[in-house]
Amino acid sequence: MTTNPLITLAQAADSWRSCDMPAPVLHDARRAVLDWFAAMLPGCTEGPAPALARVLHAARGEGAAISYVDGSCGHARHAALLNGVASHTAEFDDIFRDGGYHPGSPTISAALAVAQSEGATAQAFYRAVIGGYEVGCRIAIALQPSHYRNWHITATVGTMGAAVATAMLKGCGADGIGNAIAIASSFAGGHQENLQGQGMTKPLHCGHAAEAGVLAGLAAAAGVTGSPDSLHAAHGYAAATSDTTGNWDAGLQGLGEWTPISRMTFKNHGCCGHIFPTLDGLRAVQAQRPFGPEDVAHIAVQGYGPTAAICDRLRVDSAADARFSVQYCAAALLHLGGVRLDAFTPASLARADLRAFMPKVTVTADPQIAAAYPARRQARLIITFTNGDVVTHFQPTRKGDPDDPLTDTDLFEKFAELTSGVLDPKVAGGLRDRIMLSDDVPSRVALLPCNGPEPDLHNPQG
C-alpha cells in the first residue's frame, strides 16, 4: 500500500461535493433513498424503535430533523438514531454485496437527518449519500471477510459512512471528512452475538451507527481532529477488527471509475440476504417444475460460510429468528408464496404446517461456493420429491444483485407493498414521486393512525 486509505477516501468523498453529477448515479442515489424508506417505515410500528421513541422523547432536543417513528422534530442525532433503528428492523435494507454491508440504514438515516436540520438542498443531500456510500462500502471491502467473524459490519463501518455524509453536509472539505472518519472509527462497534443471538439489539446497531456518525461529523465540522492513520495503522481500526491492517488495494480498486451506490443489491425478500440464493433457487425450480410443499420430502441446501454459520437454525422463537432461518424462510416461500412482511406475522410464525416442514431442510457449506463469497452469493439445492424424483439446481446469483437487479418497476412495487400498512397509498405515492422526481429533500409523512402516534403537523418544520 502506497497511499493512506483514510486520506484517499476522504478526498474521494470530497470530490462528490462539487463534481459534475452523472445522471445515472443520481438516479441510483434516488433508488437507494426510496428503498431506505421502504425498509424504514415498517420499522416505525414494530420492533424496538417505537419503544425507544417513547423513552427518548424528552431528549429529542431542538431542531428540524424528523423522526419518522413518532413524527417529532428534534436534533439530527435523535432522528438518525430512531430512523436508523427503524430502517433495520424489517430486514429489507440494501446490501453492498462485495462488502457484506448494508450502507443505507446508517448512511441515509444520518444524511437525511442532517440535511433536514441544515436546510440542505436535495443536490447536497444526494451527494452526501453517494459520498457516504463511497467511503463505507470501500472500507467494508478492505475489512472483509475476517471482520465479519466477530463484528456486525453494518454497525461498525456504517458509523463511518454516516460520519462522511454528515461532514459533507456540514461543508467540510477533505481534511474535515478525514477527521470525521477517524473520529467515527473510535465509535464503531456491534458484535456478532447481538446479530446471531437472541434479543432485539441488532436494529439498534444501525441506529447507533447513524447517531454516532452524526456526532463524529459534527465534531469534525467543529474542528475536532482524529489520527489520519486511524484505518490502517498497526493499532488502527482494521488491525483491531480483522486479521490484517486492511486489504486497501482491494478497497480502493476502481476508485474514480465506479461508485458503490451504482452496484447495490436491493432486497427482494424480507430476510437475511444469505438466504436469498435458496429462495431464488426454489422459485427457479418451481418455474420449471411446479410443486408445492406437500410434494417435498427433503431439501438439501449447499451454500457458503454464513449460510450455514448464521442461517442454519431450526429453533425459531421470534420474527427475528425466522428472518435468519433458511428452514423457516424456505417453508414460508412454499406455503405462503413469498417471504415478505406477512411471513413474519404472529399468525404465520404459529402455523403448524410451516413448523412441520422446517426439518425437511438441511444446510451445509460447500467449499466451491464458499470460495466465491463474498463477490458471489450462490447456492446448490438438491430437492428430493415424495415420488422419489431428485432435482439438483445451482443458483448462481440473487434476484436484486447488480447482475440481476430490481427494475424501477420492481422497486416501486416493493415500496408500495412495504408501506401499504403504514401510509395511505396517496401519501406513499407522493413520497415516491418526491424522491424520484423532485428537487426537494424528503420530509414529513403521516403514519396511518392505527400504526403509531400522529405526527404534529402543526409544527412547521419538515
C-alpha positions as CSV (number, residue, x, y, z in Angstrom):
1,M,0.0,0.0,0.0
2,T,1.5,3.3,-1.1
3,T,-1.3,5.7,-0.1
4,N,-3.0,6.5,3.2
5,P,-6.5,5.0,2.7
6,L,-8.3,7.4,5.0
7,I,-6.9,10.4,3.2
8,T,-7.6,8.9,-0.2
9,L,-11.2,8.0,0.7
10,A,-11.8,11.5,2.3
11,Q,-10.6,13.1,-0.9
12,A,-12.9,10.8,-3.0
13,A,-15.9,11.8,-0.8
14,D,-15.0,15.5,-1.1
15,S,-14.9,15.2,-4.9
16,W,-18.6,14.3,-4.8
17,R,-19.5,17.7,-3.3
18,S,-18.8,19.6,-6.5
19,C,-18.2,17.2,-9.4
20,D,-20.4,17.0,-12.4
21,M,-23.1,14.6,-11.3
22,P,-23.7,11.8,-13.7
23,A,-27.4,11.3,-14.3
24,P,-27.3,7.5,-13.8
25,V,-25.5,7.9,-10.4
26,L,-28.1,10.5,-9.2
27,H,-30.8,8.1,-10.2
28,D,-29.1,5.3,-8.3
29,A,-29.0,7.5,-5.2
30,R,-32.7,8.2,-5.5
31,R,-33.4,4.5,-5.8
32,A,-31.3,3.9,-2.6
33,V,-33.3,6.6,-0.7
34,L,-36.6,5.2,-1.9
35,D,-35.5,1.7,-0.8
36,W,-34.5,3.1,2.6
37,F,-38.0,4.5,3.1
38,A,-39.5,1.1,2.1
39,A,-37.4,-0.6,4.7
40,M,-37.7,2.0,7.4
41,L,-41.4,2.7,7.5
42,P,-42.5,-0.8,8.7
43,G,-40.0,-0.4,11.5
44,C,-41.8,2.7,12.7
45,T,-44.6,0.4,14.1
46,E,-42.8,-2.8,15.0
47,G,-39.6,-3.8,16.8
48,P,-37.6,-1.6,19.2
49,A,-37.9,1.8,17.5
50,P,-41.4,2.8,18.9
51,A,-40.3,1.9,22.5
52,L,-37.1,3.9,22.1
53,A,-39.1,6.9,20.7
54,R,-41.2,6.9,23.8
55,V,-38.4,6.6,26.3
56,L,-36.2,9.2,24.5
57,H,-38.9,11.6,23.6
58,A,-37.9,14.2,26.2
59,A,-34.3,14.1,25.0
60,R,-35.1,14.8,21.3
61,G,-33.6,18.3,21.5
62,E,-34.2,21.3,19.3
63,G,-34.0,21.0,15.5
64,A,-35.8,20.3,12.3
65,A,-34.7,16.6,11.8
66,I,-37.7,14.3,11.6
67,S,-38.1,11.1,13.5
68,Y,-40.5,9.1,11.3
69,V,-41.1,6.8,14.2
70,D,-43.2,9.3,16.1
71,G,-43.3,12.3,13.7
72,S,-41.4,14.5,16.1
73,C,-38.8,17.1,15.1
74,G,-35.6,17.4,17.0
75,H,-31.8,17.2,16.9
76,A,-30.2,15.3,14.0
77,R,-28.7,12.8,16.4
78,H,-32.1,11.9,17.8
79,A,-33.7,11.4,14.4
80,A,-30.8,9.5,13.0
81,L,-30.9,7.1,15.9
82,L,-34.6,6.3,15.7
83,N,-34.8,6.2,12.0
84,G,-31.7,4.1,11.8
85,V,-33.2,1.5,14.2
86,A,-36.5,1.5,12.3
87,S,-34.7,1.0,8.9
88,H,-33.0,-2.2,10.0
89,T,-36.0,-3.8,11.7
90,A,-37.8,-5.4,8.8
91,E,-34.6,-6.7,7.3
92,F,-35.3,-5.1,3.9
93,D,-32.4,-2.6,3.7
94,D,-30.0,-2.6,0.8
95,I,-26.8,-4.6,0.5
96,F,-23.3,-3.9,-0.9
97,R,-22.5,-7.4,-1.9
98,D,-18.8,-7.2,-2.1
99,G,-18.5,-5.9,1.5
100,G,-21.4,-7.8,3.1
101,Y,-22.6,-4.4,4.3
102,H,-26.0,-2.6,4.5
103,P,-24.9,1.0,3.8
104,G,-28.4,2.6,3.5
105,S,-29.6,2.1,7.1
106,P,-26.9,4.1,8.9
107,T,-25.8,6.4,6.0
108,I,-29.2,7.6,4.8
109,S,-30.6,7.9,8.3
110,A,-27.7,10.2,9.2
111,A,-27.7,12.2,5.9
112,L,-31.4,12.8,5.9
113,A,-31.5,14.0,9.5
114,V,-28.6,16.4,8.9
115,A,-30.0,17.6,5.6
116,Q,-33.3,18.4,7.3
117,S,-31.5,20.2,10.2
118,E,-29.3,22.2,7.9
119,G,-32.0,23.0,5.3
120,A,-29.8,21.5,2.7
121,T,-30.7,21.2,-1.0
122,A,-31.6,17.9,-2.5
123,Q,-28.5,18.1,-4.5
124,A,-26.3,18.3,-1.4
125,F,-28.3,15.6,0.3
126,Y,-27.9,13.1,-2.6
127,R,-24.2,14.0,-3.0
128,A,-23.7,13.3,0.7
129,V,-25.4,9.9,0.4
130,I,-23.2,9.0,-2.5
131,G,-20.1,10.1,-0.7
132,G,-21.1,8.1,2.4
133,Y,-21.6,5.0,0.4
134,E,-18.3,5.5,-1.4
135,V,-16.3,5.5,1.8
136,G,-18.3,3.0,3.8
137,C,-18.5,0.4,1.1
138,R,-14.8,0.6,0.2
139,I,-13.8,0.3,3.9
140,A,-16.1,-2.8,4.1
141,I,-14.2,-4.4,1.1
142,A,-10.9,-3.8,2.8
143,L,-12.0,-5.4,6.1
144,Q,-13.7,-8.4,4.8
145,P,-14.1,-11.3,5.1
146,S,-12.4,-11.7,8.5
147,H,-14.1,-8.7,10.1
148,Y,-17.5,-10.4,9.8
149,R,-16.4,-13.3,12.0
150,N,-16.9,-11.2,15.2
151,W,-18.3,-7.9,14.1
152,H,-21.5,-6.7,12.5
153,I,-20.1,-4.7,9.7
154,T,-23.2,-2.5,9.2
155,A,-22.9,-1.4,12.8
156,T,-19.2,-0.7,12.5
157,V,-18.4,0.6,9.1
158,G,-21.9,2.2,9.0
159,T,-20.6,4.6,11.6
160,M,-18.0,5.9,9.2
161,G,-20.4,6.1,6.3
162,A,-22.8,8.2,8.4
163,A,-19.9,10.4,9.5
164,V,-18.8,11.1,6.0
165,A,-22.3,12.1,4.9
166,T,-22.7,14.4,7.9
167,A,-19.3,16.1,7.4
168,M,-20.1,16.7,3.7
169,L,-23.5,18.3,4.6
170,K,-21.7,20.5,7.2
171,G,-19.5,21.8,4.4
172,C,-16.3,20.0,5.4
173,G,-13.6,19.6,2.8
174,A,-11.3,16.6,2.5
175,D,-9.5,17.3,5.8
176,G,-12.7,17.6,7.8
177,I,-14.2,14.5,6.2
178,G,-11.0,12.6,7.1
179,N,-11.3,13.7,10.7
180,A,-14.9,12.6,10.7
181,I,-13.8,9.1,9.5
182,A,-11.1,9.0,12.1
183,I,-13.4,10.0,15.0
184,A,-16.1,7.6,13.8
185,S,-13.6,4.7,13.9
186,S,-13.4,5.1,17.6
187,F,-17.2,5.0,18.0
188,A,-17.8,2.0,15.7
189,G,-19.0,-1.2,17.4
190,G,-21.5,-4.0,17.3
191,H,-20.7,-7.7,17.7
192,Q,-22.0,-10.8,16.1
193,E,-23.6,-12.3,19.2
194,N,-26.2,-9.5,19.1
195,L,-26.7,-10.2,15.4
196,Q,-26.9,-14.0,15.6
197,G,-28.2,-14.5,19.1
198,Q,-31.4,-13.8,20.9
199,G,-32.8,-10.4,21.6
200,M,-33.7,-7.1,19.8
201,T,-30.4,-5.4,19.7
202,K,-29.5,-5.9,16.1
203,P,-31.6,-2.9,14.8
204,L,-30.1,-0.8,17.5
205,H,-26.7,-1.4,15.9
206,C,-27.7,0.6,12.9
207,G,-29.4,3.4,14.9
208,H,-26.3,3.7,17.0
209,A,-24.1,3.8,13.9
210,A,-26.2,6.6,12.4
211,E,-26.2,8.6,15.6
212,A,-22.5,8.1,16.3
213,G,-21.7,9.0,12.7
214,V,-23.6,12.3,13.1
215,L,-21.7,13.0,16.3
216,A,-18.4,12.3,14.5
217,G,-19.3,14.5,11.6
218,L,-20.5,17.4,13.8
219,A,-17.3,17.1,15.9
220,A,-15.1,17.2,12.8
221,A,-17.0,20.3,11.5
222,A,-16.4,21.9,14.8
223,G,-12.6,21.4,14.4
224,V,-12.1,18.2,16.4
225,T,-9.3,16.1,14.8
226,G,-8.5,12.4,14.7
227,S,-5.5,10.4,13.6
228,P,-5.1,10.2,9.8
229,D,-3.8,6.7,10.3
230,S,-6.9,5.5,12.1
231,L,-7.8,3.0,9.5
232,H,-4.6,1.3,8.6
233,A,-2.1,1.8,11.4
234,A,-0.8,-1.1,13.5
235,H,-3.2,-0.2,16.2
236,G,-5.9,1.2,13.9
237,Y,-9.4,0.0,13.1
238,A,-8.6,-2.7,10.6
239,A,-5.9,-4.2,12.8
240,A,-8.3,-4.2,15.8
241,T,-11.2,-5.8,14.0
242,S,-9.8,-8.1,11.2
243,D,-6.9,-10.4,10.5
244,T,-4.8,-7.7,8.8
245,T,-4.3,-3.9,8.7
246,G,-6.7,-4.0,5.8
247,N,-6.8,-5.0,2.1
248,W,-6.7,-1.5,0.9
249,D,-5.6,-2.4,-2.6
250,A,-9.0,-4.2,-3.0
251,G,-10.9,-1.4,-1.2
252,L,-9.5,1.3,-3.4
253,Q,-9.6,-0.6,-6.6
254,G,-11.6,1.3,-9.3
255,L,-11.8,4.5,-7.2
256,G,-12.9,7.2,-9.6
257,E,-14.0,4.6,-12.2
258,W,-17.1,3.3,-10.5
259,T,-19.0,4.2,-7.3
260,P,-20.7,1.7,-4.9
261,I,-24.1,3.3,-4.9
262,S,-24.4,2.1,-8.5
263,R,-23.6,-1.5,-7.5
264,M,-26.2,-2.0,-4.8
265,T,-28.4,-5.1,-4.1
266,F,-32.0,-4.2,-3.3
267,K,-33.7,-7.0,-1.3
268,N,-36.4,-9.0,-2.9
269,H,-37.1,-11.0,0.3
270,G,-37.6,-9.8,3.9
271,C,-34.9,-11.9,5.5
272,C,-31.2,-12.3,5.8
273,G,-29.5,-11.9,2.4
274,H,-27.6,-15.1,2.9
275,I,-30.9,-17.0,2.4
276,F,-31.8,-15.3,-0.9
277,P,-30.0,-17.8,-3.2
278,T,-32.0,-20.6,-1.6
279,L,-35.3,-18.8,-2.1
280,D,-34.4,-17.8,-5.7
281,G,-33.4,-21.3,-6.4
282,L,-36.7,-22.7,-5.2
283,R,-38.6,-20.3,-7.4
284,A,-36.4,-21.2,-10.3
285,V,-37.2,-24.9,-9.8
286,Q,-40.9,-24.2,-9.4
287,A,-40.9,-22.3,-12.7
288,Q,-39.5,-25.4,-14.5
289,R,-41.5,-27.9,-12.5
290,P,-44.4,-26.6,-10.4
291,F,-44.6,-28.1,-7.0
292,G,-45.9,-27.4,-3.5
293,P,-44.7,-28.2,0.0
294,E,-46.7,-31.4,0.1
295,D,-44.6,-32.7,-2.8
296,V,-41.2,-32.3,-1.0
297,A,-39.5,-35.0,1.0
298,H,-36.2,-33.2,1.6
299,I,-34.3,-30.1,0.5
300,A,-30.5,-30.1,0.9
301,V,-29.1,-26.6,0.7
302,Q,-25.4,-26.2,0.0
303,G,-24.2,-22.6,0.4
304,Y,-21.3,-20.5,1.6
305,G,-20.0,-20.0,5.1
306,P,-22.6,-17.6,6.6
307,T,-25.4,-19.6,5.0
308,A,-24.6,-22.4,7.4
309,A,-23.0,-20.5,10.2
310,I,-25.7,-17.9,10.6
311,C,-28.8,-19.1,8.9
312,D,-29.0,-22.8,9.7
313,R,-31.5,-22.7,12.5
314,L,-34.4,-24.9,13.3
315,R,-35.3,-23.2,16.5
316,V,-37.4,-20.1,15.7
317,D,-38.9,-18.3,18.6
318,S,-39.4,-14.9,17.1
319,A,-39.7,-13.0,13.9
320,A,-36.0,-12.0,14.2
321,D,-35.1,-15.7,14.5
322,A,-37.3,-16.5,11.5
323,R,-35.6,-13.9,9.3
324,F,-32.3,-15.8,9.9
325,S,-33.6,-19.3,9.3
326,V,-33.2,-21.0,6.0
327,Q,-35.6,-23.6,7.2
328,Y,-38.3,-21.2,8.1
329,C,-37.9,-19.0,5.0
330,A,-38.0,-22.0,2.7
331,A,-41.2,-23.2,4.4
332,A,-42.7,-19.7,4.2
333,L,-41.9,-19.4,0.5
334,L,-43.5,-22.7,-0.4
335,H,-46.6,-22.3,1.9
336,L,-47.2,-18.6,1.5
337,G,-45.8,-17.9,-1.9
338,G,-43.3,-15.3,-0.7
339,V,-41.1,-14.1,2.1
340,R,-42.3,-10.5,2.7
341,L,-43.8,-8.9,5.8
342,D,-46.7,-11.4,6.0
343,A,-44.3,-14.3,6.5
344,F,-43.3,-12.9,9.9
345,T,-46.6,-12.1,11.5
346,P,-47.6,-13.9,14.7
347,A,-50.1,-15.9,12.7
348,S,-47.6,-17.1,10.2
349,L,-45.0,-17.9,12.9
350,A,-47.6,-20.0,14.7
351,R,-48.5,-22.1,11.6
352,A,-48.1,-25.8,12.3
353,D,-47.6,-26.7,8.7
354,L,-44.6,-24.3,8.3
355,R,-43.1,-25.7,11.5
356,A,-43.6,-29.3,10.4
357,F,-41.9,-28.6,7.1
358,M,-38.8,-27.0,8.5
359,P,-37.0,-30.3,9.5
360,K,-37.1,-31.3,5.8
361,V,-34.5,-28.6,5.0
362,T,-30.8,-29.2,5.9
363,V,-28.0,-26.7,5.3
364,T,-24.2,-27.3,4.7
365,A,-21.4,-25.2,3.4
366,D,-19.9,-26.1,0.0
367,P,-16.2,-25.3,-0.4
368,Q,-16.5,-24.2,-4.1
369,I,-19.5,-22.0,-3.3
370,A,-17.7,-20.6,-0.2
371,A,-14.6,-19.7,-2.3
372,A,-16.7,-17.4,-4.5
373,Y,-18.1,-15.5,-1.4
374,P,-18.5,-12.5,-1.0
375,A,-18.3,-11.5,-4.6
376,R,-20.9,-14.2,-5.4
377,R,-23.8,-15.4,-3.3
378,Q,-24.7,-18.8,-4.6
379,A,-26.5,-22.0,-3.5
380,R,-27.0,-25.5,-4.8
381,L,-30.3,-27.2,-4.0
382,I,-30.9,-30.9,-4.0
383,I,-34.6,-31.4,-3.8
384,T,-36.0,-34.9,-3.2
385,F,-39.7,-35.2,-4.0
386,T,-42.1,-37.6,-2.4
387,N,-42.4,-39.6,-5.6
388,G,-38.7,-40.3,-5.5
389,D,-37.6,-37.8,-8.1
390,V,-34.4,-35.8,-7.3
391,V,-33.7,-32.4,-8.8
392,T,-30.4,-30.6,-8.4
393,H,-30.3,-26.8,-9.1
394,F,-27.4,-24.4,-8.9
395,Q,-28.4,-20.8,-8.2
396,P,-25.6,-18.5,-9.5
397,T,-26.8,-15.2,-8.1
398,R,-29.6,-13.5,-6.2
399,K,-32.5,-11.5,-7.6
400,G,-31.7,-7.9,-6.7
401,D,-27.9,-8.2,-7.1
402,P,-26.2,-6.0,-9.6
403,D,-26.1,-8.8,-12.2
404,D,-29.8,-9.4,-11.8
405,P,-31.1,-6.1,-10.5
406,L,-34.6,-5.0,-9.4
407,T,-36.0,-2.7,-12.1
408,D,-37.6,0.6,-11.1
409,T,-40.9,-1.1,-11.5
410,D,-39.9,-3.9,-9.2
411,L,-38.6,-1.3,-6.7
412,F,-41.8,0.7,-6.9
413,E,-43.9,-2.4,-6.2
414,K,-41.7,-3.3,-3.2
415,F,-42.1,0.2,-1.9
416,A,-45.9,0.1,-2.3
417,E,-46.2,-3.2,-0.6
418,L,-44.0,-2.4,2.4
419,T,-45.6,1.0,3.0
420,S,-49.2,-0.2,2.5
421,G,-49.9,-0.9,6.1
422,V,-48.2,2.3,7.3
423,L,-49.0,5.1,4.8
424,D,-52.1,6.0,2.9
425,P,-51.5,4.9,-0.7
426,K,-51.8,8.6,-1.9
427,V,-49.3,9.7,0.7
428,A,-46.9,6.8,-0.3
429,G,-47.2,7.7,-4.0
430,G,-46.5,11.4,-3.2
431,L,-43.4,10.4,-1.2
432,R,-42.2,8.1,-4.0
433,D,-42.5,10.9,-6.6
434,R,-40.8,13.4,-4.4
435,I,-37.8,11.1,-4.0
436,M,-37.6,10.0,-7.6
437,L,-38.6,13.2,-9.5
438,S,-38.4,16.3,-7.4
439,D,-35.5,18.6,-6.3
440,D,-36.7,18.6,-2.6
441,V,-35.3,16.8,0.3
442,P,-37.8,14.2,1.6
443,S,-39.7,15.5,4.6
444,R,-42.6,14.5,6.9
445,V,-45.2,11.9,6.1
446,A,-48.1,10.9,8.3
447,L,-48.4,7.4,9.5
448,L,-51.8,5.8,9.5
449,P,-53.4,6.5,12.8
450,C,-53.7,2.8,13.7
451,N,-50.0,2.3,13.4
452,G,-48.5,4.9,15.6
453,P,-48.6,8.4,17.1
454,E,-49.9,11.0,14.7
455,P,-47.1,13.5,13.8
456,D,-47.5,17.0,15.0
457,L,-48.5,18.5,11.6
458,H,-48.8,22.0,13.2
459,N,-45.1,22.1,13.6
460,P,-43.9,24.0,10.5
461,Q,-40.6,22.2,10.4
462,G,-40.2,19.4,7.7
